[in-house]
Amino acid sequence: MSDLENLKRQAAELAVEKVRSGMVVGLGTGSTAVYAVRRLGALLAEGGLTDVVGIPTSEMTAREAEQWAVPLGTLDDYPIIDLAIDGADEIDPDLNLIKGLGGALLREKIVTAAAQTFIVVADERKRVERLGTQSPVPVEVIPFARRPVAAYLASLGAKVVERQSNGRPFVTDEGNILLDCHFAALPEPADTAALIKARPGVVEHGLFLGMAMEAIIAGAAGVVTLKRTRSLK
Ligand code: A5P
């Protein structure tokens, strides 16, 4: 396993230490969150945990969880999640995030919003001083609204790029497209988030503001745990 994969694994596995038997756990999507799913599966298999139910944030994660025999449920059955564990593309000092480069931001945000606690796990490359410095803001859009919404997002100052997969528009688990919005700067992420969300045709965006309670970030020099001290909510 490469050093980077090891860092992702360390962060994800530390978050899984907070899972207790009987919990409903939000299972994130991406190359970091996958290690949490695998660790949960291993703990369930060896009896270190029992009666855990996972709520997957994507079809991909659901398949991974099935492979590791993590029992799955739905939000219909479990509308309140005890703990969600997920990765991120950017994490600022107040634990505001950009998520969605893995394409699952809508279900991720729904699961996170239903969670009593959300822990974000990442390697140190994801830490930024200001959101928007190394990642675009993905915006999930109903296909019917593609062009007017793209023009609207451009009017907010973004360079808008429709996400592609194998030469065709990327389609999310909910049947929508993603417009990746590259902003030169995001001085007021909450204002930008509100403006994006206000436009009909936009389903959700990848700005997760005031949602993460804790970040577990693994780096070459060790693991740091950050707790949110200030809320934008
Ligand atoms: C999935 O849609 C994303 O929000 C991921 O959580 C995010 O892209 C982090 O993924 P990695 O852990 O693969 O970097």
Residues whose N, C-alpha, C, O or C-beta is under 5 A from the ligand:
A	BS01	A5P	T29 G30 S31 T32 A33 G87 A88 D89 K99 G100 L101 G102 G103 A104 L105
